[in-house]
């Protein structure tokens, strides 16, 4: 997932495409990004945390308004926080990935 985030940082032209795919994911009842053309919700959360694009806010608000009883939008909003609870999970994931690279 960090490779995708790195690519989004490097290639500004991918921003709009990623946001469209994130919108597709957040506009479905499932909301996990398992359908064709969607983006995994975990990648969207990581992108929110790492990139902090303001365009994520209206997508999250759309999710909240489409599915008011579903609280997944709260996890998406939480990803904006510098002290995001899940940041440790992703930090460990990145560390293990980088350690694996060094071994090769």
N, C-alpha and C positions, 0 to 999 in steps of 0.2 A: 504494500500500500504506500510505503514511503517513496517508492520509485514513481508512482503516479503523482504524488504530491510534488516531488522534485520536478517532474515534467511540467506540471501545471505552473510551477514557479518560473521555469525557464521559457516556456512557450506561451506568450500572452494570447495567441490566437486560439488556444484551447479553452480559454476561460468560458466563452459563451457556450460552447458545445457541452462542457461539463455542467454548467448551470442548467441547460435544457434537460440533460439526462437526470440531474438531481431533482428537477421539477417533476419529471415523469415519475420518479420513485416516490416523491412526497405526495403526489396527487392520486396515488392508488390506495385502496383500502388496506392491502397487504403492507405496503410501505417498507418492505425489507429489501427491495431491489432485486427480486428474483425473476421478474418478467423480462422479456426481450426489450432491449433498448434502455433498460434502467441501470442504475448504479447502486451497488451495495450500500446499505444505510451506514455501515461502519466506515466506509470510505468517505461518505458525506460528512459524518461526524468528525473524522480526522481532518478533512479539508477545512471544515468550519474552524476547528481549533488551530490548525497550522496557518491557514491563509487569511482568515478573518475578513473575507470579502463582505462588504455591506449588502450585496445582492442576495446573500443567504437569508437575511431577515424577512423580506417579503415572501420567500418560498416557505419559510417556517410558519409565517402567519397564515398563508394559504392552507397549509396542512392543518393548522389548528382550526381554521374556520370550516374546512371541508369535513373534518372528523372531530367535532368538539368533545366527544366522550373518550377519544383516544389520547393518551397522555405522552405519546412518543415525541411530540414537539418539545416537551420539557427537556428531554435528553439532548435534543438538537440545540436548544438555547443554552443549555449548560456547557456545551462544547466551546462556546465563546469565552468562557471564564479561563483566565490564566491558570487557575488552580483546579481545573477540570479533573474530576475524580478519575476518569479513565485514562488520563495522560500517562500514568505509571504503567498501565498495561501496554500502551503503544510504545512507550520508551523502552520497556523490556523487549518488546517484539523487535524494535529497531536494533537494539544492542545485540540480540541473538543473531539477527540477520547479518550484521556487520562482522560479528565473530566468525560466522560461517564462511564469509568471504575471505577472511584472513587465513583460514585453514586451507583453502584450496590452493 
